[in-house]
Amino acid sequence: MAWFLGLGITGVVLLALSLVFDGLLDGALDGALGGGLDGWLSLPVVAGFLAMTGFGGVIAQVTTGVGPLGATAAGALSGVGTAWLTYRFSRALMRDQTAVTPTGADLIGTSGSVVTAIPADGFGEVLLQLAGQPVKFAARSAGPVARGAEVWVEAAPSATSVLVRPVDR
């Protein structure tokens, strides 16, 4: 039973190391056996296999009273199942797509309202919608723009400032 516990604890330690040193050994064995093992030899998959093989062997010995050979078979079977689940979950997470991050170019052509009046030779503030959220930006204009006026964004020279013009209706 001590061998199985040692194997299980080793797997848990490897899993902790894979979380701390994210991707440290990933890719080290890419291309092994013609690429057939890509992803299968990642540290989380190997750690899951070792941990469940060890703990599965202990559980089999304690609950059923089988000998070392039976416990090894039961542990290896549960280890392979855990490795497969770990592989499938990691593949699913790697394919997960996120929304595109909005940029300053997404602001050009949008309308907003002036929060702090824009003087002719300085900055004011405008409230714009960026990815559905209200965001305040520093704003410049060719001429003075009063507070509350509606403006159009002509350019975004930086991540925090825009160039605007008043909307004529």
C-alpha positions as CSV (number, residue, x, y, z in Angstrom):
1,M,0.0,0.0,0.0
2,A,2.9,2.3,0.7
3,W,4.0,2.2,-3.0
4,F,0.5,3.2,-4.1
5,L,0.4,6.1,-1.7
6,G,3.8,7.3,-2.8
7,L,2.7,7.1,-6.4
8,G,-0.5,9.1,-5.6
9,I,1.4,11.7,-3.6
10,T,3.9,12.0,-6.4
11,G,1.1,12.7,-8.9
12,V,-0.4,15.4,-6.6
13,V,3.0,17.1,-6.2
14,L,3.5,17.0,-10.0
15,L,0.0,18.5,-10.5
16,A,0.9,21.3,-8.1
17,L,4.1,21.9,-9.9
18,S,2.3,22.0,-13.2
19,L,0.0,24.7,-11.8
20,V,2.9,26.7,-10.4
21,F,5.2,26.3,-13.4
22,D,2.5,26.6,-16.0
23,G,3.6,24.9,-19.3
24,L,7.1,24.2,-18.1
25,L,7.3,20.7,-19.7
26,D,4.6,21.2,-22.2
27,G,6.0,20.7,-25.7
28,A,9.1,18.9,-24.5
29,L,7.9,15.7,-26.0
30,D,6.0,17.1,-28.9
31,G,6.5,15.1,-32.0
32,A,7.3,11.9,-30.0
33,L,6.1,8.8,-32.0
34,G,5.3,10.8,-35.0
35,G,3.1,13.3,-33.0
36,G,0.8,10.6,-31.8
37,L,1.4,11.5,-28.2
38,D,1.0,15.3,-28.5
39,G,-1.0,16.5,-25.5
40,W,-1.0,13.1,-23.8
41,L,2.5,13.7,-22.3
42,S,1.6,17.1,-20.8
43,L,2.4,17.5,-17.1
44,P,-1.2,17.7,-16.0
45,V,-2.1,14.5,-17.9
46,V,0.9,12.6,-16.5
47,A,0.2,13.9,-13.0
48,G,-3.4,12.9,-13.1
49,F,-2.5,9.4,-14.3
50,L,0.1,8.9,-11.5
51,A,-2.1,10.3,-8.8
52,M,-5.2,8.3,-9.7
53,T,-3.1,5.1,-10.3
54,G,-1.7,5.4,-6.8
55,F,-4.9,6.4,-5.0
56,G,-7.0,4.0,-7.1
57,G,-4.7,1.2,-6.1
58,V,-5.0,2.1,-2.4
59,I,-8.8,2.3,-2.7
60,A,-8.9,-1.1,-4.4
61,Q,-6.7,-2.7,-1.7
62,V,-8.7,-1.2,1.2
63,T,-12.2,-1.7,-0.1
64,T,-11.9,-5.1,-1.8
65,G,-8.8,-6.6,-0.2
66,V,-7.2,-7.6,-3.5
67,G,-3.5,-8.2,-3.7
68,P,-0.9,-6.0,-5.3
69,L,-1.5,-7.2,-8.8
70,G,-5.3,-6.6,-8.7
71,A,-4.7,-3.2,-7.0
72,T,-2.2,-2.3,-9.8
73,A,-4.7,-3.2,-12.5
74,A,-7.5,-1.3,-10.8
75,G,-5.3,1.7,-10.2
76,A,-3.9,1.7,-13.8
77,L,-7.5,1.5,-15.1
78,S,-8.6,4.5,-13.0
79,G,-5.3,6.3,-13.9
80,V,-6.0,5.9,-17.7
81,G,-9.5,7.2,-17.2
82,T,-8.3,10.2,-15.3
83,A,-5.6,10.9,-17.9
84,W,-8.2,10.7,-20.7
85,L,-10.5,13.1,-18.8
86,T,-7.6,15.5,-18.1
87,Y,-6.6,15.4,-21.8
88,R,-10.1,16.1,-23.0
89,F,-10.7,18.9,-20.6
90,S,-7.4,20.6,-21.4
91,R,-8.2,20.3,-25.2
92,A,-11.6,21.9,-24.6
93,L,-10.1,24.7,-22.6
94,M,-7.5,25.4,-25.2
95,R,-10.2,25.7,-27.9
96,D,-12.2,28.1,-25.9
97,Q,-12.5,31.4,-27.8
98,T,-12.9,34.8,-26.2
99,A,-14.4,37.9,-27.6
100,V,-12.1,40.3,-29.5
101,T,-10.6,43.0,-27.3
102,P,-11.8,46.4,-28.3
103,T,-9.3,48.9,-29.5
104,G,-9.2,52.6,-30.1
105,A,-10.1,52.1,-33.8
106,D,-13.5,50.7,-32.6
107,L,-14.3,54.2,-31.2
108,I,-13.9,56.0,-34.5
109,G,-17.4,57.0,-35.7
110,T,-19.2,56.5,-32.4
111,S,-21.1,59.2,-30.7
112,G,-20.9,60.3,-27.1
113,S,-21.6,63.2,-24.8
114,V,-19.3,65.8,-23.3
115,V,-18.9,65.3,-19.5
116,T,-16.4,68.1,-19.0
117,A,-16.4,71.1,-21.4
118,I,-13.7,70.9,-24.0
119,P,-11.7,74.2,-24.4
120,A,-10.3,75.3,-27.7
121,D,-6.7,74.7,-26.7
122,G,-7.0,71.8,-24.1
123,F,-8.6,68.6,-23.0
124,G,-12.1,67.9,-21.8
125,E,-13.9,64.6,-21.1
126,V,-16.4,62.6,-23.1
127,L,-18.5,59.6,-22.2
128,L,-18.5,56.9,-24.9
129,Q,-19.8,53.3,-25.2
130,L,-16.9,50.8,-25.6
131,A,-18.0,47.2,-25.9
132,G,-21.3,48.1,-24.4
133,Q,-19.8,49.8,-21.4
134,P,-19.7,53.5,-20.7
135,V,-16.1,54.7,-20.6
136,K,-14.8,58.2,-20.0
137,F,-12.0,59.5,-22.3
138,A,-10.0,62.7,-22.4
139,A,-11.1,64.6,-25.5
140,R,-9.8,67.4,-27.8
141,S,-11.7,69.3,-30.4
142,A,-10.8,71.9,-33.1
143,G,-13.1,74.3,-31.3
144,P,-14.7,74.7,-27.8
145,V,-17.5,72.2,-27.0
146,A,-19.9,72.8,-24.2
147,R,-20.8,70.3,-21.5
148,G,-23.7,68.0,-22.5
149,A,-23.1,68.4,-26.2
150,E,-23.2,65.4,-28.5
151,V,-20.0,64.6,-30.3
152,W,-18.6,62.2,-32.9
153,V,-15.2,60.6,-32.5
154,E,-12.9,61.3,-35.4
155,A,-9.7,59.7,-34.1
156,A,-8.2,57.9,-31.1
157,P,-4.6,59.1,-30.9
158,S,-4.0,57.1,-27.6
159,A,-5.6,54.5,-25.5
160,T,-7.1,57.2,-23.2
161,S,-7.8,60.1,-25.5
162,V,-10.0,60.9,-28.5
163,L,-10.3,63.7,-31.1
164,V,-14.0,64.7,-31.4
165,R,-16.2,67.1,-33.4
166,P,-19.6,68.4,-32.3
167,V,-22.7,66.9,-34.0
168,D,-24.7,69.4,-36.0
169,R,-28.4,68.6,-36.2
